[in-house]
Amino acid sequence: MAVTVPVQKVHRLQTNLPHDVSISGLHMVLAAGVVFWLVRALLALVPFCALVWPIKKIAAGFAMLGVTAYCAFSGWDIAAERSLIMTLIMLGAILVDRPALSMRNLALAALIALAREPEGLLGPSFQMSFGAVAGLIACARLIDGRLFRRPGAGRIERLVGTGLSAVIGTLATTLVAQIATAPFATYHFQTIQPFGLIGNALTLPLVSLVVMPSAVIGILAYPFALDRPIWWLMGQAVGGMLAISEWIAGFDRATLVLPAFGTGALTLLAAGLLLATLPVSRLRWLALPPALLGLGLAAMPERFDLYIDRQGGGAAIRGPDGVLSALGSPSAFVLEQWLKADGDGRPAKAVIGGASKGGQCDRLGCTARLPDGRAVALVRDRRAFAEDCARAAVLITRLAAPPGCTGPLVIDRRVLATRGAVALRVERDGFTLRDTHGDGRSVPWRPSPAARASTVQRPEAPASSVESIPAESDSNGADAVPGDAPAAPLQ
């Protein structure tokens, strides 16, 4: 079933239900569980098989084959492969008479996933997947519904207990997964969905009891031309999921945008999660100090007053009202990331156009004011250098600034080539600067521009009878990098 872009956006941004439409952990567990349950139930119908054969291990083997085929048919997505590894290891534990849900199995799955994709450790998918599973394994005994099951209970009491176990288990599972993944989701995406608990509680029964079983039964019924009512039932369940998603998306504050916090806060929160899930004794209380300290740091994020893209053609500046506005022509995607990092939930289109556009712009460039009143100039044409170098405190340009431009803090093409995108915060005695390239330092995974240039031989220009354009400027008014004199150094 194809999922349209608006539906994907509703699920991802406003209802916290992306796992319902993505081929990942939930789908893998349901696919393996359906195969495991069917094979074991069928074998249990035969007395000889039930008494002599290890039907649980046989069912686990068929479940491993079934979930692998499901992953192959789904396209071997990265998230699906990671979930497949976890599912296979936990089913394999059944084959060797070991408990399936254990931290050792989770650690083994993490090691295998990292051996295949080491860079995944720093990505949100790996962190959220294993964080959620770690939380669920640690709380498995509390959310499996045993509190509502009493030996010797009557039929009605057992029925009520089973219903309460299903409801409480679904709510508790969703709550634990949300708490475990909240630090990573907020760090990477700066958004949380406070009503995701309601959405998951309403949609998970449809997925696990109707959608996934219908998919399996429909495939089995297809060769006999008996699948039409199965697909109709599956479509009704999917339609119900989408209706629930749209209903929750209409809630006020269905999505909260939070300011981005630093890696220090994330490290402390991750340490708190590990200390809360790995120990099996009162040592879990050791998770409180790093978790509380991490929450304190996350509540005091670093805010910047000026964001500059890596090309120097656009920026976002904080005005006297404390709100970011677009300056120049930043891309909508980059501007949206700046806004989210600042805790601003406005769409980029609302900031780029109309009255929200920062400063004043003409053909030569743009000017705006920082919160302390100092001027910022974005130069598009070299003719604006003479005036803007004299009056601006910060000068931004995708060109190469002239050597005489020493008054302002100059961020031109040379600086951007070395440092990448730049963010500035206004201080009393100047500016605090944060860049993406670490002051141009060369590291193994990101060599500096000078190191990259030293390993590449520039081919000689072929002889031409056409008169060349002077190096001072190209046909678009942009300066050429070779031969330009350096501008004022960036302090």
Steps between C-alpha positions, in 0.01 A plus 500: 500500500648833396511777758471854367728783610231687701417180688867440572533855631200460731642178640854627536452852628178507695393157624821314587387198295779455244559140605151412373590580139873426498642151458688483829475350848123481538447336161787256552371388839145462372613309190717265705232467768227408252715229338618373840146480637352335188769232471493419870119490508481270197761261641324499836187363330686175429548308829812316381670826394399678818636222724814396310620788286646827637223701339610828661843476338347392169266800512796727578687364197204562269458847651864577420447397138173691477632825645809483275278457195282789619806724530617395152161572344484838675823618332771447767467847647766595756250523786345170391840328494578624851166373626557172317831450683334551838211270411725221368721508808204478737344217299838329489512513878191278504684241289774469763264508799593850609258782592412706197454832680832575667751781502770261376302432184445872453872569547587229246255651251651844554853367441396330176317811379799722580743258334298535181434875533734667755385850411147406605599550865469877452172485308149536642376170358752284689473699821121502508463135396732355763395754763136398465578127506726542805223679686241238405724209605578668832129556570373174349400349835304812592302534177423138407166504686584253778360740759149434365527120489408309814521121531163336554302793360163440339422532131365855522789612718750348257327674209511836678863442598593418142334819375670712763833335422463587131404862565753567776770314310446709187502827692801402710695379197436825317587710805827313564602523134423873490699571815797295375508668159406855605860622558618379159190621313521844660875528436478407131158639402416757773140378509286295736143378462324511839192320367695211350396282793134538402573437133700186564244364745227535235692386192717216631202265547399563138853429378567190708152345494372594153757644258790257544290181534296608197819541299611145582156345447451697179823366353400144593150546354619665177568176303141388570341836400366540854703807590259779401315527835832478685642801316175688557527438874864607496408819312234585757755461780753718320230759439424497871867557578513799268180642647646472850821666382314793344287537813804517728680732259217747549569532872640827624875464558505155341866566422730696729822646361778524759833684470795281406724399789864395493673165491590532868134485601437210262798307640373540856147397402632197311711405804189528715312271260778239513517511879122464518485198269820297542505432878239266649518623858471824692805618308246637252459798733846607383327617181340795678806731536609494133139512381415803713823675404434426133148641529642812663748552216231431239280766662776760448583465129754717323318759287662683209412838354625450145507188281690501169475227238812343351467686168465842660187580301253489785475543874255518789530788745337556837320830514430728796184297570711187554361319194705375206440649156641408161776712352592456137397178328552196725353172382169405656642177642798669666281777639258245644788327681614834645148576620459159662840529668376828648176344621294682237223294343421738214530358147784632288263650241345725764843634594645546151217706355294796607550720802705238684794547265789651693654835416499681169622357170582637157697377200833555675419320825312509830542672834349427841554571870607262775323511839764743632451734202817416308463473124536184292556524125457224243681599181388367162689740275857627544378858459350479851833429670604864530194602701438178696861454610483843662171468688436130571615305805464169314541464124377185324568426135544212263763710323858560611511816709761762396816529713401845623184370670647479852236674709226238532516130580532363147349164407569457130555209265846423641373480857199292398717262297710438810235506772176405327171635634544747786290608799572813708384610842526863605726567799599824672853494363432340164351177372506133593533293185403139432574333167453156349860435394679567828712799390613310191685233697571186301361177647500151341132511403510864379829628354546874490463682166878548486558128554249413230655745256851368564400153381342615173697617200326783323513444121658768289257724319495438124617776273220712366478779249214657693599784732465381861290680759708692755553325834343791685149375429314248292199565282270476803696745710656227720869515579734219405670324790855462359706815529263694727655685790375386841238700683502584868565189710210346690560540871 
